[in-house]
Amino acid sequence: MSSQHHLSTRQLDAFLALAEQRNFTRAAAQCHLSQPAFSALIRALEDDLGLRLFDRSTRHVDLTGEGQNFLESARRIRGEITAALAAVRDAATLQRGRVAVALLPSLAAGWLPGVLAAYRSAHPGIEIDIADVLSEPCIERVASGKADFALAAIRADTPELQAEPFCSDDFHLVCPADHPLARRKKPITPADLAGYPFIHLARTSSVRQYLEAAFHPQGMHTLMELEQLASVMGMVRAGLGISVVPALTLFHFDQPGLVTRPLALPGLLRQIYLVRRRDRSLSVAAQALYTLVMARRPGTG
């Protein structure tokens, strides 16, 4: 046996395939090799290491104790090689690649399109995946690896995830132009709002949670709860009720017959966070979008 070990990725792949399949025929097929060529790779690996990695009987193949020990290292080494090759390919080219972002619908509709247009013109070859969902699913997508990063109203600081403040967002009253509150000169209080029917966003939205906290112990006269801001706008415009929405969503309410007024209520400031994984650095494509997103964050609040 030579003292130098030349461990090849082909040998690693063959070992991992046989450890998984426990069958020479299936493992050889998985590696797209003939069975004699496959057996030769496994034999060469065992000779190089000076260890038996597999017990072979006529019917099946099992890992030896040494094989079991080697399995974990082999998986790690193979994973590192795959990651290293992917990183080199990524770094060599911003032509290819993919970036996935999850963010609140209010940001996705109003602020993001301009940012993405700039990104696309700089990197037209990158595939873009956008999920415009509420905060909880935003965070789930980052945790599960479906999104590179998220913009959400939850400070998701965990051992796996890190959150940095992204922007803050104050709240505005939305009402028909002929509504008594539209003409009111003095600052508006929760008590002023409590008397009127309210068109609410769903209880699961961060907006709703902020409102209930700011109004407590004052109740609200809820007429209906809707999922979409466009629906809220339509109901308010038809005179069915009033609503309170974050500044980032005001573009929805820039409509004839509607008035918006800033509300200065204690605690009524929404903080948006950028959430990403701690253990994983961003791909080149995702890093380029992250840099642009941070440079062009909304200046509201």
C-alpha positions as CSV (number, residue, x, y, z in Angstrom):
1,M,0.0,0.0,0.0
2,S,1.4,3.4,-0.9
3,S,1.7,5.9,1.9
4,Q,-0.1,8.6,-0.2
5,H,-3.9,8.4,-0.4
6,H,-5.5,9.8,-3.5
7,L,-9.1,10.0,-2.5
8,S,-11.1,10.9,-5.6
9,T,-14.6,12.3,-5.7
10,R,-15.5,9.2,-7.9
11,Q,-14.4,6.9,-5.1
12,L,-16.4,9.0,-2.6
13,D,-19.5,8.9,-4.8
14,A,-19.2,5.1,-5.2
15,F,-18.7,4.6,-1.5
16,L,-21.8,6.8,-0.6
17,A,-23.9,5.1,-3.3
18,L,-23.1,1.6,-2.0
19,A,-23.6,2.7,1.7
20,E,-27.0,3.9,0.7
21,Q,-28.1,1.1,-1.7
22,R,-26.4,-1.8,0.1
23,N,-26.4,-3.5,-3.4
24,F,-23.7,-3.4,-6.0
25,T,-26.0,-3.5,-9.0
26,R,-28.2,-0.6,-7.9
27,A,-25.2,1.5,-6.6
28,A,-23.3,1.0,-9.9
29,A,-26.5,2.1,-11.8
30,Q,-26.8,5.2,-9.6
31,C,-23.2,6.1,-10.5
32,H,-23.7,5.4,-14.2
33,L,-21.0,2.7,-14.2
34,S,-20.7,-0.9,-15.2
35,Q,-20.7,-3.3,-12.2
36,P,-17.0,-4.3,-12.8
37,A,-15.9,-0.7,-13.0
38,F,-17.9,0.1,-9.9
39,S,-16.5,-2.8,-7.9
40,A,-13.0,-1.8,-9.0
41,L,-13.5,1.7,-7.5
42,I,-14.7,0.3,-4.2
43,R,-11.8,-2.1,-4.1
44,A,-9.3,0.7,-4.9
45,L,-10.7,2.8,-2.1
46,E,-10.4,0.0,0.4
47,D,-6.9,-0.7,-0.7
48,D,-5.9,2.9,-0.4
49,L,-7.3,3.2,3.1
50,G,-6.0,-0.3,4.1
51,L,-9.5,-1.0,5.6
52,R,-12.5,-3.1,4.7
53,L,-15.4,-0.7,4.5
54,F,-18.1,-3.3,3.4
55,D,-19.0,-6.9,4.4
56,R,-20.1,-8.6,1.3
57,S,-22.4,-11.7,1.4
58,T,-24.1,-13.2,-1.6
59,R,-27.4,-11.5,-0.8
60,H,-26.5,-8.1,0.6
61,V,-23.8,-5.7,1.5
62,D,-23.3,-4.1,5.0
63,L,-21.0,-1.4,6.3
64,T,-18.2,-2.6,8.6
65,G,-17.5,-0.7,11.8
66,E,-14.8,1.2,10.0
67,G,-17.1,1.8,7.0
68,Q,-19.7,3.3,9.4
69,N,-17.1,5.6,10.9
70,F,-15.9,6.7,7.4
71,L,-19.5,7.4,6.3
72,E,-20.0,10.6,8.3
73,S,-16.6,12.0,7.1
74,A,-17.4,11.0,3.5
75,R,-20.7,12.8,3.6
76,R,-19.2,15.9,5.0
77,I,-16.3,15.9,2.5
78,R,-18.6,15.4,-0.4
79,G,-20.9,18.1,0.8
80,E,-18.0,20.5,1.1
81,I,-16.7,19.7,-2.4
82,T,-20.2,20.3,-3.8
83,A,-20.5,23.6,-2.0
84,A,-17.0,24.7,-3.0
85,L,-17.7,23.9,-6.7
86,A,-21.0,25.7,-6.5
87,A,-19.4,28.8,-4.9
88,V,-16.7,29.0,-7.5
89,R,-19.2,28.7,-10.3
90,D,-21.4,31.3,-8.7
91,A,-18.5,33.7,-8.0
92,A,-17.2,33.3,-11.5
93,T,-20.5,34.4,-12.9
94,L,-23.3,36.7,-11.9
95,Q,-24.7,35.6,-15.3
96,R,-26.4,32.6,-13.8
97,G,-27.9,32.0,-10.4
98,R,-31.1,32.5,-8.5
99,V,-32.2,34.7,-5.7
100,A,-35.3,34.1,-3.5
101,V,-36.8,36.7,-1.3
102,A,-39.9,36.7,1.0
103,L,-41.4,40.0,2.0
104,L,-44.6,41.7,3.2
105,P,-47.2,42.4,0.5
106,S,-47.1,46.1,1.3
107,L,-43.3,46.2,0.5
108,A,-43.7,43.9,-2.5
109,A,-46.3,46.1,-4.2
110,G,-45.0,49.6,-3.5
111,W,-41.3,49.6,-2.8
112,L,-39.8,46.4,-4.3
113,P,-40.7,46.9,-8.0
114,G,-38.3,49.8,-8.5
115,V,-35.5,48.0,-6.7
116,L,-36.0,44.8,-8.8
117,A,-36.0,46.8,-12.0
118,A,-32.5,48.2,-11.1
119,Y,-31.3,44.7,-10.2
120,R,-32.7,43.1,-13.4
121,S,-31.0,45.7,-15.6
122,A,-27.6,45.0,-13.8
123,H,-28.0,41.2,-13.7
124,P,-30.5,40.1,-16.4
125,G,-29.5,36.4,-16.2
126,I,-30.4,35.9,-12.5
127,E,-33.7,34.1,-11.8
128,I,-35.8,35.9,-9.2
129,D,-38.3,34.2,-6.9
130,I,-40.5,36.6,-4.9
131,A,-43.0,35.5,-2.2
132,D,-45.3,38.3,-1.1
133,V,-46.6,36.8,2.1
134,L,-47.3,37.8,5.7
135,S,-44.5,37.9,8.4
136,E,-44.9,34.3,9.7
137,P,-44.6,32.6,6.3
138,C,-41.8,35.0,5.4
139,I,-39.8,33.7,8.4
140,E,-40.7,30.1,7.6
141,R,-39.3,30.4,4.1
142,V,-35.9,31.7,5.4
143,A,-35.8,29.0,8.1
144,S,-36.5,26.2,5.5
145,G,-34.0,27.6,3.0
146,K,-36.7,28.5,0.4
147,A,-35.8,32.2,0.7
148,D,-32.3,33.7,0.9
149,F,-33.6,36.5,3.1
150,A,-36.9,38.1,4.2
151,L,-38.4,41.5,5.1
152,A,-40.9,40.9,7.8
153,A,-42.4,42.7,10.9
154,I,-41.1,40.0,13.3
155,R,-37.8,40.3,15.0
156,A,-36.8,36.7,14.3
157,D,-33.6,36.4,16.4
158,T,-33.0,32.7,17.0
159,P,-29.9,30.5,17.0
160,E,-30.6,29.8,13.3
161,L,-31.9,33.3,12.2
162,Q,-30.6,36.8,12.6
163,A,-32.8,39.9,12.2
164,E,-31.5,43.4,11.6
165,P,-33.7,46.5,11.6
166,F,-34.6,47.4,8.0
167,C,-37.0,50.3,8.2
168,S,-39.9,51.6,10.3
169,D,-43.3,52.6,9.2
170,D,-45.8,55.0,10.8
171,F,-49.6,54.6,10.5
172,H,-52.2,56.7,8.7
173,L,-56.0,57.0,9.0
174,V,-57.8,56.4,5.7
175,C,-61.3,57.7,5.3
176,P,-63.7,59.1,2.6
177,A,-63.1,62.8,1.8
178,D,-66.5,63.8,3.2
179,H,-66.0,62.0,6.6
180,P,-66.0,64.1,9.8
181,L,-62.5,62.9,10.6
182,A,-61.2,64.1,7.3
183,R,-61.9,67.7,8.3
184,R,-60.8,67.4,12.0
185,K,-58.0,69.9,12.9
186,K,-56.9,68.5,16.3
187,P,-54.7,65.4,16.6
188,I,-56.8,62.2,16.3
189,T,-57.0,59.9,19.4
190,P,-58.1,56.2,19.7
191,A,-61.4,57.5,21.3
192,D,-62.1,59.6,18.1
193,L,-61.7,56.5,15.9
194,A,-63.6,54.1,18.2
195,G,-67.0,55.5,17.2
196,Y,-66.7,54.6,13.5
197,P,-67.1,51.3,11.7
198,F,-63.6,49.9,11.0
199,I,-62.5,48.0,7.9
200,H,-59.7,45.8,9.3
201,L,-56.9,43.7,7.9
202,A,-57.0,40.1,9.0
203,R,-56.0,39.2,12.6
204,T,-52.9,37.5,11.3
205,S,-51.4,40.7,9.8
206,S,-48.8,42.6,11.7
207,V,-50.8,45.8,11.1
208,R,-53.8,44.4,13.0
209,Q,-51.6,43.4,15.9
210,Y,-50.0,46.8,16.2
211,L,-53.4,48.5,16.1
212,E,-54.9,46.4,18.8
213,A,-51.9,47.0,21.1
214,A,-52.0,50.8,20.5
215,F,-55.8,51.0,21.0
216,H,-55.9,48.9,24.2
217,P,-57.9,49.2,26.4
218,Q,-60.1,51.1,23.9
219,G,-62.1,48.7,21.7
220,M,-62.7,49.1,18.0
221,H,-66.0,48.8,16.1
222,T,-65.1,46.2,13.5
223,L,-67.3,46.0,10.5
224,M,-65.3,43.5,8.5
225,E,-61.9,41.8,8.2
226,L,-60.2,41.5,4.8
227,E,-57.0,39.9,3.6
228,Q,-56.1,42.3,0.8
229,L,-55.3,46.0,1.0
230,A,-57.0,46.6,-2.3
231,S,-60.3,45.3,-0.8
232,V,-59.8,47.6,2.2
233,M,-59.4,50.5,-0.1
234,G,-62.6,49.7,-2.1
235,M,-64.7,49.3,1.1
236,V,-63.4,52.6,2.6
237,R,-63.9,54.4,-0.7
238,A,-67.6,53.2,-0.8
239,G,-68.1,54.8,2.6
240,L,-68.5,51.6,4.5
241,G,-66.0,52.5,7.2
242,I,-62.5,53.9,8.0
243,S,-59.2,52.1,8.3
244,V,-55.7,52.6,9.7
245,V,-52.8,51.4,7.5
246,P,-49.0,51.7,7.5
247,A,-47.3,54.4,5.5
248,L,-45.7,51.8,3.1
249,T,-49.2,50.9,1.9
250,L,-50.5,54.4,1.2
251,F,-50.0,54.1,-2.5
252,H,-53.1,51.8,-2.5
253,F,-55.2,54.6,-1.1
254,D,-54.1,57.3,-3.5
255,Q,-57.6,57.5,-5.0
256,P,-60.1,60.2,-5.8
257,G,-62.6,60.6,-2.9
258,L,-60.1,59.2,-0.2
259,V,-58.2,61.2,2.4
260,T,-55.2,59.9,4.4
261,R,-53.9,61.5,7.6
262,P,-50.9,60.6,9.8
263,L,-51.7,59.2,13.2
264,A,-49.4,60.0,16.2
265,L,-50.4,57.3,18.7
266,P,-47.9,56.0,21.2
267,G,-46.5,52.7,20.2
268,L,-47.9,52.9,16.7
269,L,-44.7,52.5,14.8
270,R,-44.1,49.3,12.8
271,Q,-40.5,48.0,12.7
272,I,-39.6,45.9,9.6
273,Y,-36.6,43.6,9.9
274,L,-34.4,41.9,7.4
275,V,-34.1,38.2,8.4
276,R,-31.5,35.8,7.2
277,R,-29.8,32.5,8.2
278,R,-26.8,32.8,10.6
279,D,-25.1,29.7,9.3
280,R,-25.1,30.3,5.6
281,S,-23.5,33.1,3.7
282,L,-25.6,34.6,0.8
283,S,-24.9,33.4,-2.7
284,V,-23.3,36.0,-5.0
285,A,-26.7,36.7,-6.7
286,A,-28.4,37.1,-3.3
287,Q,-25.6,39.2,-1.9
288,A,-25.9,41.6,-4.8
289,L,-29.7,42.0,-4.2
290,Y,-29.2,42.3,-0.5
291,T,-26.7,45.2,-1.0
292,L,-29.1,47.0,-3.3
293,V,-32.1,46.4,-1.0
294,M,-30.1,47.9,2.0
295,A,-29.0,50.9,-0.1
296,R,-32.5,51.6,-1.2
297,R,-34.6,50.9,1.9
298,P,-37.7,53.0,2.3
299,G,-37.2,56.3,4.0
300,T,-40.6,56.4,5.8
301,G,-41.3,56.6,9.5
